[in-house]
């Protein structure tokens, strides 16, 4: 009897240990990668790890055309994918040294926290809660978005407020989910949510008519509509944009140098567009007399060195993916999304890079 | 023989002097070492987790349960409004949704499984083969495929504006099955009370009747009185309170049906999938349980002149039950845990809501701990009840 009791205790303790491994695996598996290591390193544990590994591990969505989706050759295409490539170009001098890791809406933050990915470029909205509670830092905004609604044309709905009593398909664990709840609450409209985690399943539910409307970031809706091919005119995107959804890449807290590199990689792409530096003309820019451009392409100053990378990092970025405008042209324009507020500040948009000096 | 049993005294163990042999000591040392090692590992894991969480400034603790949730929930048994209610309540809605599908699933799977299990033993060739095919096919298909199949199928019904309907009260569309319900009235509570009282009285009468049967060999006729107590009395109560009866039909208003009760496609798909899948396993348990009852029991019952149905009900099934209950407990636990696959088809069970919660709050460890605690509680409750039932129906032997 006594033996059995002891065996029971052992079993119980073992179970506790196992569950702890499962639940703390998040933090445990990676030890403490955020602390600076050797003195001769770059001062960024993540950058050192990336260099040792020879590739940037980048968390992407993998299912949204225009942001990150594999093409017919299996190459990840899209704006987020290009942010990853730009970063690899800056950190390793080669834009192709990226390992794309597809994350879901629900596991993305855990993937970042645990160190499974070096950065998350996954159509993720910058919110206070995510930065303050999740141990993450948003490095900037690469797409100004907002929550929209896609409905079937046959439904004859012209505005979001006409959706009273409608069933709406939403992905759980997104900021969309909260934005819609807020919107209908503010307008005292009753609605029924259908929440399905898998993007393919939720789209199937919408197409089959299980939901009257499908809601996510307007860019995602435009991208989904675009993938419907000939039938895309059966769907309309309602004009209402009911929330601000600034999307941008984010990193773990605790590695400021890495944060700097990701942030200034984004700014460099914007600055390049502003100064008219493109993939095609970047080599010719070595003749440029304009100080801003000379600094940008590494002819003067030590901008790269300050970030712990090569001074010509912007040249590598531009050769890998081009400037922000080129990335937009390649990935977003085919879906028919106008540049709008995503234009540069001096062209009526919101994108504004601080001085690179 | 009889005189011996009456004089038996409980045997007292002889007192033993405590003496540690080397093997005893070795045993103790090993146990201390193992327990120490395990405690060390636990301490390391907890400490490491806490340190890393602090280093990354990730919020910890269960304070988020009191924060307003803001996450919408499709179907809920209790009142839930994302703009007022907290994460704690949202998670409770999830627990109730899990319990709802589990309990209904357990009942339906047991009924279906038992019928199929008995069917496999039928002397009717066709019935035996069909049920055998059912078992072999259904249990070989992964549950997730079952769920996706049924969910896709249920989405193929026409939209609400073209819903299939029976008269103007039952509607079948891709929004679910809309059925009319009777509007609640206080009179119904009184009727329920009358019914409950009736049941209690019948229970008492049955005990009296049994005693009479044991004493005299005659069992008094009870059913006319039972019918009176269960139907006539509540009926009179209903009549006395003004015979309220207002039917609320589902009506197409705007996008969806309003009013009546709706069985959502998500719930229906999950329930159908769980029941059909688990019934195949239960059928096998029932069949093996029945076959394990010795043939002699059948032959003896037949010799007494009992019919097949009566033999099954009165002789074989009660004995088979003892073999059926323990593996059945596992199946019930399986239904409960498998219901977490609901997340794939949009039924908002505990796991689905907890996942959303941990994603919105970022507190994964707390969220997973909550899920584990709830499943552990539900599973242990089922086990406890089934073990109690098993002990009660076990053959009393020395």
Interface residues (C-beta under 8 A of the other chain):
Chain A: X6 X9 X10 X13 X14 X16 X17 X19 X20 X21 X22 X23 X24 X26 X27 X28 X32 X34 X105 X106 X109 X110 X113 X129 X130 X132 X133 X134 X135 X155 X163 X164 X165 X166 X167 X170 X172 X173 X177 X178 X180 X181 X182 X185 X191 X192 X193 X194 X195 X196 X197 X198 X201 X202 X204 X205 X208 X209 X210 X212 X252 X253 X254
Chain B: X31 X34 X35 X38 X39 X41 X42 X45 X46 X48 X49 X51 X52 X53 X55 X56 X57 X58 X59 X70 X71 X72 X73 X74 X82 X83 X148 X152 X155 X156 X159 X174 X175 X253 X254 X255 X256 X258 X265 X266 X343 X344 X345 X346 X348 X352 X355 X356 X359 X360 X361 X362 X363 X364 X365 X368 X369 X372
